[in-house]
Amino acid sequence: MMRNDSFVTGSLTSLCFAVALSLFAQPLEAQNRDMRWMPFIGCWEAVGADDTIGLLCFAESDGGVELSNVLNGEVVSTEILAADGQRRSVAAEGCDGWETVEFSADGRRAFTRTEFTCAEGDARSGTGVMAFTSPTFWVDVRVLDVGGEEVAWVQEYLLAGADRLAEEEIEDPSQGLGIAVTSGRVAAAAPITLDDVEEASTRMGARAVETWVVALGDPLDVSAEDLVRLDEAGVSGRVIDAVVAVSHPDRFMVEAGTTVEQIDGAGPTHYRGYMGYNPWAGPAWGYGYEYGAFGYAPFYRYGYSPLRYGYPYGYGYGYGYYGSRPGVVIIDRRPRESNGRVYAGRGYRQGGTATGGAARPRGGSIPSFGRTGSRSGGSIAGSAGSGSRGSARTGRTARRRPPGGR
Amino acid sequence: MAGMVRSGAVRASILALIFAASAAAVDAQGGDGFLFREPRVAIKFETGYGIQRAQSDIFDFVIEEHTLDRRDFDSPYIGGEVSIKVAPRWDIAFAAGFQSASTLSEFREFVDQDDLPIEQVTELRLIPVTAAAKYYLRPRGRSIGRFAWIPESVVPFLSAGIGVVGYRFEQEGDFVDYETLDIFYDRFTTQKQTLLARGGAGVDVSIGRQFVLTGEARYGYARGELGADFSGFGDIDLDGLQLLAGVSVRF
């Protein structure tokens, strides 16, 4: 029976790959349809974001996708995205610049590159990636060079279900596309390889690649020869550190992101690709081992943005991405004697392989990327990883005490 | 004799157990072909053969009187070494070993009344304990990022050190009184310690990420006094060349 199940599952996966590969292999069809966008077609909820934020919807468009922000059934903003590598002018928060989008060679993820010049004349350049972590999740990783320091921002998106679409009174953009979308998502969410890491390192800054590797958390089964190959290919040491760490979760603690509690009081600024929380929190959160993110608003040099204090702001160029988190990657050796830990301001974490221990689609290495949102809790399948060391899991799950219960 | 064999076996077993425990302790300290950090310590189990120079007058005497050859003082060696990295190419190595040659002989010139040989056992036992500096002629590996250290496959080294060697020279059995030609049973023993200087050269060959196969030639220089049982002899020549093979685990 089990064998049959495995056979069926394997066959389905293979079928999805075959279909998806055939789609990715021909990015432009007769109708000028870029099939590489297929996995994104649909509406997505920003994980951990406020309920009032709405949905981010991708719909087919000539040569790319039409990106819409839908709130209470109304399209707040739209924009066409084309993965043609051409510079498109963008403007946000008093800054002007350009953005390019290009897919990876296998068409499974989209790399972004941006450069802005703000009023005070400072240039802000950045790179990023939009990549699937599971067929129903994708993550948007952006890294911006702010005053010589690379600041990572991460947002995870969850596929909006039929109920949510009905709530917003919108039609599913993927309706009628059937297996092209489904198989595309399965293929796009396949575990990454070292070749992918190598390619990403040529498309993005080291910090972005590092954050992406940690966000996916795919064990890479890396060998010494692989490491030498990466090193000689010019892959950054910090990326290699991330590769080693996610591949050996029993030996390394990998933490990424931060929590809503830590940035309490800061409202999100949001505009596609350059989202972040208001910055006054500064280094009170998000610092880590060796390096860390600080509370910059990406377009401002210092950790303070007077125009964006405490309320949602944005739509800088058309529509918003919401609920983003500054991404912090902390990698350190896992203490041999220690099981769980108590984190100041964050409470207890059990030991074992995955920091944070929350179930996630794959890898289990990014407990904090948007995992605190109320909508994300129950719908994520998968495990937090397996490790021989660490706290013993009881299999029981705590729930909140009812109001007035004690 | 059987007791000495048992004693040697016990020592070897203890060393092997320590080595096995060390190997178990470092399991999972690395990935496929690499360690998570550059190793700082190596524990080695080594064995080989010690070839003694045996050129002092006590050896001349026993070889002349008994059916012994200089090569009868050669013997297998077992030992262990703990190396601590002190610089990228430098280690301080603390080593201890054991070698014992025990040979049954008879008088060349004398026989017993019924023409039976007059037999005795001659033993030379050495226990060197040394501290040495080891210099690696090539880098031992390369670090990639903060969490990966990949060993070089072959790394030659030189070593030089000093220490102490405990030695025992003993003859036990039947002997002939040269004045009376009486045959008597006795045991003549010297057991002392003396300073030892050693130098060597070898090569480390990595086997996977944490084990190293080592081949080494090590020459020791030492002279020791003989005790009262051996009157009028000069210092005993304890020089010897050791040809060793070892397996070490690094962590």
Interface residues (C-beta under 8 A of the other chain):
Chain A: D221 V222 S223 A224 E225 L227 V228 L230 D231 G237 R238 V239 I240 D241 V244 A245 S247 H248 D250 R251 F252 I331 R333
Chain B: A28 Q29 G31 D32 G33 F34 F36 R142 I144 G145 R146 F147 A148 I150 R209
